[in-house]
Amino acid sequence: MSIAASVLAATVLAESEHAVELAAPTWVFGAVALVLFAILGAVTFSYRDVANRHGGKDEPTLAHGEHGH
């Protein structure tokens, strides 16, 4: 067998190998990412306006001036 024939045989055998199958269909990975981002967005959204709910905390900072420095 010549070198060219053995390279061709190796190429044909390599191309016939199957790739490793994923644990789930590809759309599941996108759906999981979307759900995780939605949960993280809800957590972030839940912390909105927290500083305004605690109005009593503002008085000590007024002694430092208008900018709080």
C-alpha positions in Angstrom: 0.0 0.0 0.0 1.4 3.4 -0.9 1.7 6.3 1.4 -1.1 8.2 -0.5 -3.4 5.3 -0.2 -2.8 4.9 3.5 -3.3 8.7 4.0 -6.6 8.4 2.0 -7.7 5.4 4.1 -6.9 7.3 7.4 -8.8 10.3 6.2 -11.9 8.3 5.3 -11.8 6.5 8.6 -11.4 9.7 10.5 -14.3 11.3 8.7 -16.6 8.4 9.5 -16.1 8.9 13.3 -19.0 10.5 15.1 -18.7 13.5 17.3 -19.6 13.2 21.0 -23.3 13.7 21.5 -24.4 16.5 23.8 -26.3 15.8 27.0 -29.3 17.7 25.7 -30.5 19.3 22.4 -28.9 22.6 21.7 -32.0 24.6 22.3 -32.1 23.4 25.9 -28.8 25.2 26.6 -30.2 28.5 25.3 -33.4 28.0 27.3 -31.4 27.4 30.5 -29.3 30.5 29.9 -32.4 32.5 29.3 -34.0 31.3 32.5 -30.9 32.0 34.5 -30.6 35.5 33.1 -34.3 36.1 33.9 -33.8 34.9 37.5 -30.7 37.1 37.9 -32.6 40.0 36.4 -35.5 39.5 38.9 -33.0 39.5 41.8 -31.4 42.7 40.6 -34.8 44.3 40.0 -35.8 43.4 43.6 -33.1 45.6 45.0 -34.3 48.7 43.2 -35.2 51.7 45.4 -33.7 50.0 48.5 -31.8 53.2 49.5 -35.1 55.2 49.4 -36.9 52.8 51.7 -34.4 53.5 54.5 -34.8 57.3 54.8 -33.4 57.4 58.3 -29.9 56.6 57.1 -29.5 59.9 55.3 -29.1 62.2 58.3 -25.6 61.2 59.3 -24.3 61.8 55.8 -25.6 65.4 55.8 -22.9 66.4 58.2 -20.3 65.6 55.6 -21.7 68.1 53.1 -23.9 68.1 50.1 -21.9 65.4 48.3 -21.3 63.1 51.3 -17.5 63.5 51.2 
